[in-house]
């Protein structure tokens, strides 16, 4: 949420002073001015006309009375720290009690708030409407989705609480997997629960995305359509209008220009070193060094103090001083991309910092079956470009197989036999169970490998089963040595089904959506003139 010079709670109290008590600006200032943070009359006027803190709801009369009566809330002249309310405190502030009728949302749904009565993450079609809302909020200014709210006939929104424990038992990792498979880029969210009048309300808070627009990647019923950019308007989420899309694009352009100017300023002043990607030479004000050319395509730099270990992510962490080396002397830093990391990052829907490194690893890994399309999609590179990069890798049968799989000439599909036929049918109808013994793993994995191209399955659920099956194969004897390989191949089949069909179409569809909307904006201007 954008940082304000005064807190949301103070804004809510000022609104009640302005609109309910009809207090003058100078009288309101008395309660909020401090030597380290004055609140001028102009700021109060902005709150009065709705241009500052419009999303903050007015405090109740009781809350204002408590504030005025509590001497501790009348600030002393000594500097004090501004304490921003938590997300839960902000969420609770949206509700009010209305006599004996119970508790209600203070306002109707708006561009920052949506209310729903029930929550269900699975099956996927029951979560289609919240998916729209999450995308719409991320593309606007962010906001809250409340579960456990009933829409009454008079239009008021009453707190009834959650009817079951589906929200409390929902794993945020499952929700993250759902969003990762539905959007690009993926929205940032938080889930928590609050209690209002003894009733439990589930809350999803969605942050404004700094790299909007968030675009839908697939179809879920008729409510959520592939290639659509959703936007949260007052009381509804709908496909974005040209005006809002123009603002998002303009904001991205302005941000990119500002970031570029800032970086160039640091380079010019000598605060920042430069990396020549052609020869790997890093030059700075005090010294320089060279990175091996075999590592260049795969590394990422992490700022000290912001390092977070990610299993399988290729990274070069620079800490302390770097000494200069003579020209031609190269120090090779090996990457830590492994076969198991490539598999588990896909099954867990982990976001990796350098997905291209994982695509290239499929040409040199020890296993013939490694997920590719998950990383190809994350790289945002066309398939043709990825294939060209694979061709630059060392010649081997693994490289040939990786190129064949990425180009669609080779697939992890395998015709089922024996128990595998029943396992395939169970996977299709949602009844597949995790194997109990090592002997069950091959038929279990064979059922997933046999899924047809048009299969409609719960990918998140099957991935969880594959993780458990993989754990079961740890330390397997030679007698069951192929079981682990079968799990890898089954994961590759899921990877193909989940992502391959999107790769060729995604960029064209997004480009077509943007172009159509921009054309619509041009046609809607007076006399059809082009104001782009």
Secondary structure, DSSP 8 states (H G I E B T S, - for coil): ----SS-HHHHHHHHHHHHTS---HHHHHHHH-BTTB---HHHHHHHHHTSSSTTS----HHHHHHHHH-GGGS--SS--------HHHHHHTTEEE-GGG-EEESS--BTTEEEES----SSGGGGHHHHHHHHHHHHTT-EEEEESEEE-TTS-EEE---SSSHHHH--HHHHHHHHHHHEES---EEEEEEEETTEEEEEEEE---TT---EE-S-BTTTB-TT--EEEETTEEEE--HHHHHHHHHHHHHHHHHHHHHHHHHHHHTSS-EE-TTT-EEE-SS-EEEB-HHHHTT--EE-TT-----TT---EE--S------TT--B-------HHHHHHHHHTT---S-HHHHHHHTTTSSSS----HHHHHHHT--HHHHHHHHHTS---HHHHHHHHHHTTSS-S-----THHHHHHHHHHHT-----SSHHHHHHHHHHHHT--TT----HHHHHHHHHHHHHHTTT--GGGHHHHHHHHHHHHHHHIIIIIHHHHHHHHHHHHHHHHHHHHHHHTSGGG----
